[in-house]
């Protein structure tokens, strides 16, 4: 079998065909992550150029942290539009993990179970 670029892409990325109904949303979803990334860059430069310290620097750092999550959410939206059946389950489970983080005891139990296996 001859390896064509199309074959390699299909092997690496198991995308479903994008629905025509959802296709118009994809460019807007991409802009979510782009805007957050641009803000992170600008905020980082502002801290450095203006030599921010104390409360102003802390405020900008918190904004950067929020934007880090926005970048991740924008990527999740893009993936969901490309692969609605596959990504829906992944996104729901990730959000469930975020709202119910494992306690320290849970992580100790998990590592003990992994050690036994």
Protein Blocks (a to p, Z undefined) as FASTA:
>chain_A
ZZdfklmmmmmpccddddfklmmmmmmmmmmmmmmmmmmmmmmmmmmmnopghjllmmmm
mmmmmmmmmmmmmmmmmmmmmmmmlmmmmmmmmmmmmmmccdfklmmmmmmmmmmZZ
